[in-house]
């Protein structure tokens, strides 16, 4: 329907004559020309008519039904809940419908959010490369504020998952600098941007930089009302306290995140919190507790079909079983996880699978197999820019070579690991 026809229909619906709607700001003749399509109202005239008709200016301009924005926002919230519960088919089809309506009614931020859901579906299905393309399509929408921050965070995460660690970090660092350089700063935007930097910083060994971001985030929390942003921060911040060995802080963060995700009806995210706690307990050698958390995480994540997270929890459970001396179970779990990360092309996960299988080979006294697996893991960690993990893997490989009295080769490997130190904060 043309703009003039929309104005006419709303006028008639409200029982107004052309003169009653137009005056005192404009003449009846002007309004008649607008309604017939012979004149296009200026922005000022359109705002005047919209106010007289009791609708928003853009609602009138684009013919938006009353309440359509609120309806689409609620539909997207339902889509996210259904996706978190594993209904990726519904999420994909409904996100496409919301996208079409958002574009029809010129609601670019909602169109961007719908595209984010499309990317989230692809991540849920363990296809980070396709998800990256979808998130970049969202970035092409004329989005602003929190939606733009959400998009940057998703693009960065997908870059990280596809082994582009430096690019993932640089993207968010650049955007965060730009936001902080142009006050006033929306605290929700700042928190959403600093959150996706925390885990990559920990993974590359920049723990102090990650801790500074956590401190910044804690200061922002009281001013952020979007609870999904708050829960995401707590989930990721737990990894910094893990790196510093503070279990009480880890538990506090993950308990807060679990409570919020439960209130929001996000089952997959609850499973992720159990995975994170199992990850932390494993690194504190509390193996029985870690086992319980990771079994629960696998149950939840497997039930909702979150393949990437399921693969991560499975990998951690395999390491628990290895440390418990249950090598056959560890190998079976690791090979299952390896299928998931290989299918996604997730470089860090592939490297972790190689390293874990190498550790199992060492326990079985298969030194040749262990050397090949640890060497391959080191190469993958280096290619992904994960120098902290490269250093650890070189240490394990060097110790394996020392045990075989291959000292020259061991020194070379150890030097490779030591060379990473200046790349780690």
Protein Blocks (a to p, Z undefined) as FASTA:
>chain_A
ZZklmmmmmmmmnopafklmmpmkbcfklmmmmmnopaccdfklmmmmmmmnopafklmm
nopaehklmmmmmmmmmmmmmmmnopamlmmmmmmmmmmmmmmnopaklmmmmmmmmmmm
mmmnopaklmmmmmmmmmmpccehjllmmmmmmmmmmmmmnopamlmmmmmmmmmmmmmm
mccddfklmmmmmmmmmmmmmmnopamlmmmmmmmmmmmmmmpcblklmmmmmmmmmmmm
mmnopaklmmmmmmmmmmmmmmnopaklmmmmmmmmmmmmmmnopaklmmmmmmmmmmmm
mmnopaklmmmmmmmmmmmmmmnopaklmmmmmmmmmmmmmmnopaklmmmmmmmmmmmm
mmnopaklmmmmmmmmmmmmmmnopaklmmmmmmmmmmmmmmnopaklmmmmmmmmmmmm
mmpZZ
